[in-house]
Amino acid sequence: MVNPIIITRIKHFQDFGSSLPHAKVYFREDWHTIYFDISGKMFGLMSPTASETSIITLKGDPDANIELREIYPDITAGYYANKKHWNSIKLTTSALSDQEIENMIIHSYKLVYANLPLAVRKAFTASD
């Protein structure tokens, strides 16, 4: 039986990511994953189906990523991502609350947003 918390978290984090300004969260068929996108740039990936191995992969600061991996056994180097800049978090974790993972989603979003071309960021600001 699949842990119902995982099902709830997948839906919740999709909705949360979609609520960020100019972000889109959708199933990316070619990668068979839930893709967190801002202006064509990835700020997260998440397992599309609930299982004991379901994860969310988010961008972070390299030094903080190492520290998080040392503190939490449910955080590992980014799965199918640059191990320095990305962490994967098991959705089964009880060590991290939804709010803590939401904060990681926001941080990932901000890191990617800051690296968008200036013209794109200005266009977003103008449309807000």
C-alpha positions in Angstrom: 0.0 0.0 0.0 1.3 3.4 -1.0 1.8 5.9 1.8 -1.1 8.4 1.5 1.3 11.2 2.6 3.2 10.8 -0.6 0.1 11.2 -2.8 -0.9 14.3 -0.8 2.6 15.7 -1.1 2.9 15.2 -4.8 -0.4 17.1 -5.4 0.4 19.8 -2.8 3.9 20.6 -4.1 2.6 20.7 -7.7 0.0 23.3 -6.6 2.5 25.2 -4.5 5.0 25.4 -7.4 2.3 26.5 -9.8 1.4 29.3 -7.4 4.8 31.0 -7.7 4.8 34.0 -10.1 5.2 33.0 -13.8 5.9 29.3 -12.8 4.4 26.3 -14.6 4.4 22.8 -13.1 3.4 20.1 -15.5 4.0 16.5 -16.5 6.8 16.4 -18.9 6.2 13.4 -21.1 9.6 13.1 -22.7 11.2 12.9 -19.2 8.2 11.1 -17.6 8.4 13.5 -14.6 6.6 16.5 -13.1 8.6 19.5 -14.3 8.8 22.8 -12.4 9.4 25.5 -15.0 10.0 29.3 -15.2 10.5 30.7 -18.6 11.7 27.4 -20.0 14.2 26.8 -17.2 13.9 24.0 -14.7 13.7 24.7 -11.0 12.5 21.3 -9.9 11.6 17.8 -10.8 9.3 15.4 -9.0 8.2 11.8 -9.2 4.8 11.7 -11.1 3.5 8.6 -9.2 3.5 7.8 -5.5 5.8 5.1 -4.3 8.3 4.6 -1.4 11.0 5.9 -3.8 9.2 9.2 -4.9 11.4 12.3 -4.7 11.5 15.9 -5.4 14.7 17.4 -6.8 15.5 21.1 -6.2 18.3 23.5 -6.8 20.3 24.9 -3.9 23.5 26.6 -2.9 26.4 24.1 -3.2 27.7 24.5 0.4 24.1 24.3 1.9 23.4 21.2 -0.2 26.3 19.4 1.3 25.2 20.4 4.8 21.6 19.3 4.2 22.8 15.9 3.0 24.9 15.5 6.2 22.0 16.5 8.5 19.1 14.6 6.8 19.4 11.0 5.5 16.4 11.7 3.3 18.3 14.3 1.3 20.7 13.0 -1.3 22.7 14.4 -4.3 20.4 15.4 -7.1 19.1 12.4 -9.0 19.8 12.9 -12.7 21.0 16.4 -12.0 24.2 18.2 -11.2 25.2 16.8 -7.8 26.8 20.0 -6.7 23.7 22.3 -7.3 20.8 19.9 -6.9 19.4 17.8 -4.0 16.7 15.1 -4.1 14.4 14.8 -1.1 12.4 11.6 -0.4 8.7 12.4 -0.2 8.4 9.8 2.5 10.5 12.0 4.9 9.2 12.8 8.3 12.3 14.8 9.2 11.2 17.7 6.9 7.8 19.3 7.1 5.8 20.4 4.0 6.7 24.0 4.9 10.4 23.2 5.0 10.2 21.6 1.5 8.1 24.6 0.3 10.9 26.9 1.4 13.3 24.7 -0.6 11.0 25.0 -3.6 11.0 28.8 -3.2 14.8 28.9 -2.8 15.2 26.8 -6.0 12.8 29.1 -7.9 14.6 32.2 -6.8 18.0 30.8 -7.8 16.8 30.0 -11.3 14.8 33.2 -11.6 18.0 35.2 -10.7 19.8 33.6 -13.6 17.1 34.4 -16.2 18.1 37.0 -18.8 17.5 40.5 -17.6 15.0 41.1 -20.4 12.9 38.2 -19.3 13.0 39.4 -15.6 12.0 42.9 -16.7 9.1 41.6 -18.8 7.9 39.6 -15.8 8.2 42.7 -13.5 6.3 44.8 -16.1 3.5 42.3 -16.3 3.1 42.0 -12.5 
